[in-house]
């Protein structure tokens, strides 16, 4: 039996021979992409592309990001190459619009990227090159393992940022966590930052009664004679925040955990649809629960499912 990838439920694809990155080959192709984008936005170009704004294409950027994520999970490398191109299109699009408005060009984007990579890798490019690229942190230029590299990266990154000041006028270490992050990531990073001040639960077990406490508070708000939607939202947020911190203590990425659950739900629900003798909406709650249990059992034993399908 082929080993299944835990993230994607797809057979692992053994890597082929390493491919050599060829900057000389990539450069003219990238230049062509820049030229195509400029032509699409030019007066004699595409009316749709000309009409777009930073606000109008934001949603596409998010969609393309998740499509890249999906291709990675499925280990669909031909599709991943295409999706990465779509994601790169977003960068080209924003850069061309910014150039049209006199803000910056794609050359500025690439220059920022190159300087950042050199600045944050003194162990690769040398301390002198790192300083020339703007590194102001005092780090070990001879980092020899991933942990040391990450520590240097964070110190160099911290030195790049202007000191954030909270609305109260006082600097907070939590100001270093961007509000623009997805909520699950923001919650996890906030917990990690607070933990550095010893404001944290001692162990993961301490979070279990906290989840029960927050659940009881949500139940009380939801069961009130006049439910307060804002209060219910707040209490539900408290449960989610506590669950994210439980994941952090257990060294689990909450986004990956939820995506895994979503995938399992899709598969189990599809199995219910496949095996149901009639439309699901015509079944009783007890029948639906029975189908769900059967689907879980079948999908937990892929060999049994294969035998069932052969018998049909």
C-alpha positions as CSV (number, residue, x, y, z in Angstrom):
1,X,0.0,0.0,0.0
2,X,1.3,3.4,-0.9
3,X,2.1,5.7,2.0
4,X,-0.4,8.6,2.2
5,X,0.7,12.2,2.9
6,X,-0.9,13.3,6.2
7,X,-1.6,16.8,4.9
8,X,-3.1,16.0,1.6
9,X,-4.3,12.4,1.7
10,X,-2.5,12.0,-1.6
11,X,0.2,9.4,-2.4
12,X,3.6,10.8,-1.7
13,X,5.4,11.5,-5.0
14,X,9.1,10.7,-4.7
15,X,11.2,13.7,-5.8
16,X,12.9,13.5,-9.2
17,X,16.4,14.7,-10.1
18,X,17.2,18.2,-8.8
19,X,16.6,20.9,-11.3
20,X,19.1,23.7,-11.6
21,X,17.8,27.3,-11.2
22,X,19.0,29.2,-14.2
23,X,18.9,33.0,-13.6
24,X,20.0,33.7,-17.2
25,X,17.1,31.7,-18.5
26,X,14.5,33.1,-16.1
27,X,15.5,36.8,-16.5
28,X,14.2,37.3,-20.1
29,X,11.0,35.3,-19.3
30,X,10.4,37.5,-16.2
31,X,11.1,40.6,-18.3
32,X,8.5,39.4,-20.8
33,X,5.9,39.0,-18.0
34,X,6.6,42.6,-16.9
35,X,6.2,43.8,-20.5
36,X,2.9,41.9,-20.9
37,X,1.5,43.4,-17.7
38,X,2.5,46.9,-18.8
39,X,0.8,46.4,-22.2
40,X,-2.4,45.2,-20.6
41,X,-2.6,48.3,-18.5
42,X,-1.5,50.6,-21.3
43,X,-4.1,52.9,-23.1
44,X,-4.4,50.4,-26.0
45,X,-4.4,47.4,-23.7
46,X,-7.2,45.4,-22.0
47,X,-10.3,47.4,-20.7
48,X,-10.7,45.1,-17.8
49,X,-7.1,45.3,-16.6
50,X,-7.2,49.1,-17.1
51,X,-10.3,49.4,-14.9
52,X,-8.8,47.5,-11.9
53,X,-7.7,49.2,-8.7
54,X,-5.8,48.0,-5.6
55,X,-9.2,47.5,-3.9
56,X,-10.8,45.6,-6.8
57,X,-8.1,42.9,-7.1
58,X,-7.4,42.3,-3.4
59,X,-9.9,39.4,-3.3
60,X,-8.1,37.7,-6.2
61,X,-4.8,37.9,-4.3
62,X,-6.3,36.0,-1.4
63,X,-7.9,33.5,-3.7
64,X,-4.7,32.8,-5.5
65,X,-2.8,32.4,-2.2
66,X,-5.3,29.7,-1.1
67,X,-5.1,28.0,-4.4
68,X,-1.3,27.8,-4.0
69,X,-1.9,26.4,-0.6
70,X,-4.3,23.8,-1.9
71,X,-1.9,22.6,-4.7
72,X,0.8,22.2,-2.0
73,X,-1.4,20.1,0.2
74,X,-2.4,17.9,-2.7
75,X,1.3,17.7,-3.9
76,X,0.0,18.6,-7.3
77,X,3.3,20.0,-8.6
78,X,2.2,20.8,-12.2
79,X,-0.8,22.6,-10.9
80,X,1.4,24.3,-8.3
81,X,3.7,25.8,-11.0
82,X,0.6,27.3,-12.7
83,X,-0.8,28.6,-9.4
84,X,2.5,30.2,-8.4
85,X,2.4,32.0,-11.8
86,X,-1.1,33.3,-10.9
87,X,0.2,34.5,-7.6
88,X,3.1,36.2,-9.3
89,X,0.6,37.9,-11.6
90,X,-0.8,39.7,-8.5
91,X,2.6,41.1,-7.7
92,X,3.1,42.3,-11.3
93,X,-0.4,43.8,-11.3
94,X,0.1,45.7,-8.1
95,X,3.5,46.9,-9.2
96,X,2.2,48.2,-12.5
97,X,-0.7,50.0,-10.9
98,X,1.7,51.6,-8.4
99,X,3.9,52.6,-11.3
100,X,1.0,54.2,-13.1
101,X,0.3,56.2,-10.0
102,X,3.9,57.2,-9.5
103,X,4.6,55.2,-6.3
104,X,7.1,52.5,-7.3
105,X,7.9,50.0,-10.0
106,X,8.6,46.3,-10.1
107,X,12.3,47.1,-10.0
108,X,11.8,48.7,-6.6
109,X,9.9,45.6,-5.4
110,X,12.8,43.3,-6.5
111,X,15.4,45.6,-5.1
112,X,13.6,45.6,-1.7
113,X,13.5,41.8,-1.8
114,X,17.1,41.3,-2.8
115,X,18.4,43.7,-0.1
116,X,16.2,42.0,2.5
117,X,17.5,38.5,1.6
118,X,21.1,39.6,1.8
119,X,20.6,41.7,4.9
120,X,19.0,38.8,6.8
121,X,21.5,36.1,5.7
122,X,24.9,37.4,6.9
123,X,26.0,33.7,7.4
124,X,25.6,33.2,3.6
125,X,26.6,36.6,2.0
126,X,28.9,37.8,4.7
127,X,28.6,40.4,7.5
128,X,29.9,43.2,5.3
129,X,27.3,42.6,2.5
130,X,24.6,42.3,5.2
131,X,25.6,45.6,6.7
132,X,25.7,47.2,3.2
133,X,22.2,46.0,2.6
134,X,21.0,47.7,5.8
135,X,21.5,45.3,8.7
136,X,21.7,47.2,12.0
137,X,21.5,44.3,14.4
138,X,24.5,42.7,16.1
139,X,24.1,39.0,15.3
140,X,26.4,36.0,15.0
141,X,27.5,36.0,11.3
142,X,28.5,32.3,11.5
143,X,25.1,30.8,12.3
144,X,25.5,27.0,11.8
145,X,22.0,25.6,12.4
146,X,18.4,26.5,11.6
147,X,17.7,27.7,15.2
148,X,20.6,30.2,15.1
149,X,19.5,31.4,11.6
150,X,16.0,32.0,12.8
151,X,17.2,33.9,15.9
152,X,19.4,36.1,13.7
153,X,16.5,36.7,11.2
154,X,14.2,37.8,14.0
155,X,16.8,40.2,15.5
156,X,17.6,41.7,12.1
157,X,13.9,42.0,11.3
158,X,13.2,43.7,14.7
159,X,16.0,46.2,14.1
160,X,14.5,47.1,10.7
161,X,11.1,48.1,12.2
162,X,10.4,51.6,13.6
163,X,9.3,51.3,17.2
164,X,5.5,50.9,17.3
165,X,3.6,53.0,19.8
166,X,0.2,52.0,21.1
167,X,-2.7,54.4,21.3
168,X,-1.8,55.1,24.9
169,X,1.5,56.4,23.8
170,X,3.5,53.6,25.3
171,X,5.3,50.9,23.3
172,X,3.8,47.4,23.6
173,X,5.5,44.2,22.5
174,X,2.2,43.1,21.1
175,X,2.4,46.0,18.6
176,X,4.9,43.9,16.8
177,X,2.2,41.4,15.8
178,X,0.5,42.8,12.6
179,X,-3.2,43.2,12.7
180,X,-3.3,42.3,9.0
181,X,-2.6,38.6,9.8
182,X,-5.4,36.0,9.6
183,X,-7.1,35.8,12.9
184,X,-5.8,32.3,13.8
185,X,-2.2,33.4,13.1
186,X,-2.6,36.7,15.0
187,X,-4.0,34.9,18.1
188,X,-1.1,32.4,18.1
189,X,1.5,35.1,17.7
190,X,-0.1,37.2,20.4
191,X,0.0,34.3,22.8
192,X,3.6,33.6,22.0
193,X,4.6,37.3,22.5
194,X,2.7,37.5,25.8
195,X,4.4,34.2,27.0
196,X,7.8,35.9,26.8
197,X,6.5,38.1,29.7
198,X,5.5,34.9,31.5
199,X,1.9,35.8,31.0
200,X,0.8,32.3,29.8
201,X,-0.7,29.1,31.0
202,X,1.8,26.7,32.6
203,X,0.9,23.6,30.6
204,X,-1.6,22.6,27.9
205,X,-3.7,20.9,30.6
206,X,-4.4,24.3,32.2
207,X,-6.2,25.4,29.1
208,X,-8.9,22.6,29.2
209,X,-10.8,24.1,32.2
210,X,-10.4,27.5,30.6
211,X,-12.2,26.3,27.5
212,X,-14.9,24.8,29.7
213,X,-15.2,28.2,31.5
214,X,-15.5,30.1,28.2
215,X,-18.0,27.6,26.9
216,X,-20.2,28.1,30.0
217,X,-20.0,31.9,29.5
218,X,-21.1,31.5,25.9
219,X,-23.9,29.2,26.9
220,X,-25.2,31.8,29.4
221,X,-25.1,34.6,26.8
222,X,-26.8,32.5,24.2
223,X,-29.5,31.3,26.6
224,X,-30.4,34.8,27.8
225,X,-34.0,36.0,27.4
226,X,-32.6,38.8,25.2
227,X,-29.5,37.4,23.6
228,X,-26.9,40.1,22.9
229,X,-25.2,39.3,19.6
230,X,-22.1,41.4,20.4
231,X,-21.7,39.6,23.7
232,X,-22.2,36.2,22.1
233,X,-19.6,37.1,19.4
234,X,-17.2,38.1,22.2
235,X,-17.6,34.9,24.1
236,X,-17.2,32.8,21.0
237,X,-14.1,34.7,20.2
238,X,-12.8,33.9,23.7
239,X,-13.3,30.2,23.0
240,X,-11.5,30.4,19.7
241,X,-8.6,32.4,21.2
242,X,-8.2,29.8,24.0
243,X,-8.3,26.9,21.5
244,X,-5.6,28.6,19.4
245,X,-3.4,28.9,22.5
246,X,-4.1,25.2,23.4
247,X,-2.8,24.4,19.9
248,X,0.3,26.6,20.5
249,X,1.1,24.7,23.7
250,X,0.6,21.4,21.9
251,X,2.9,22.6,19.1
252,X,0.1,22.3,16.5
253,X,-0.6,24.8,13.8
254,X,-4.3,25.7,14.3
255,X,-4.8,26.6,10.6
256,X,-3.4,23.2,9.6
257,X,-5.5,21.5,12.2
258,X,-8.7,23.2,11.0
259,X,-7.9,22.5,7.3
260,X,-7.4,18.9,8.2
261,X,-10.8,18.8,9.9
262,X,-12.4,20.5,6.9
263,X,-11.0,17.9,4.6
264,X,-12.2,15.0,6.7
265,X,-15.6,16.6,6.9
266,X,-15.8,16.9,3.1
267,X,-14.8,13.3,2.7
268,X,-17.2,11.9,5.3
269,X,-20.1,14.0,4.0
270,X,-19.4,12.8,0.4
271,X,-19.3,9.3,1.7
272,X,-22.7,9.8,3.4
273,X,-24.1,11.1,0.1
274,X,-22.7,8.1,-1.8
275,X,-24.1,5.5,0.5
276,X,-27.4,7.0,1.4
277,X,-30.4,5.2,0.0
278,X,-32.2,8.5,-0.5
279,X,-31.5,12.3,-0.4
280,X,-29.9,13.3,2.9
281,X,-32.6,15.9,3.6
282,X,-35.2,13.1,3.7
283,X,-33.4,11.2,6.5
284,X,-34.1,11.6,10.2
285,X,-31.5,12.9,12.6
286,X,-30.9,9.4,13.9
287,X,-30.4,8.1,10.3
288,X,-28.0,10.9,9.5
289,X,-26.0,10.2,12.6
290,X,-25.8,6.5,11.7
291,X,-24.6,7.4,8.2
292,X,-22.0,9.7,9.6
293,X,-20.7,7.0,11.9
294,X,-20.5,4.6,9.0
295,X,-18.7,7.1,6.9
296,X,-16.1,7.7,9.6
297,X,-15.6,4.0,10.0
298,X,-15.3,3.4,6.3
299,X,-12.8,6.2,5.7
300,X,-10.7,5.2,8.7
301,X,-10.3,1.8,6.9
302,X,-9.4,2.6,3.2
303,X,-9.1,-1.2,2.4
304,X,-12.7,-1.8,3.5
305,X,-13.9,1.0,1.4
306,X,-12.0,-0.4,-1.6
307,X,-13.6,-3.8,-1.1
308,X,-17.1,-2.2,-0.9
309,X,-16.6,-0.3,-4.1
310,X,-15.5,-3.6,-5.9
311,X,-18.6,-5.3,-4.7
312,X,-20.9,-2.6,-6.2
